[in-house]
Amino acid sequence: MENLSTMHDPDHMDRLLTESQAAEFLGYTVRALQNWRVRGGGPKFLKISNRSVRYRRRDLMTWANSKVVASTSEPMGVGR
């Protein structure tokens, strides 16, 4: 869990998170993140190596904010 001093750190939004940390941050499973990486449609990520993936909080927040809609009749992701 993040504390207040961590959130006021200027680099807080750009620090790299592991796959598990990113999944917890978003409230999804690691498997969901893995599926989005293969199929597309998920948050941006950094591919450090063939076996190492990291996420920035900034990218996770941008992705989550792109999913905000005002009603159930609004199409998902249109124009985003």
Buried (B, 14 or more C-beta within 10 A) or exposed (E): EEEEEEEEEEEEBEBBBEBEBBBBBBEBEBEEBBBBBEEEEBBEBEEEEEEEBBBBBBBBBBBEEEEEEEEEEEEEEEEE
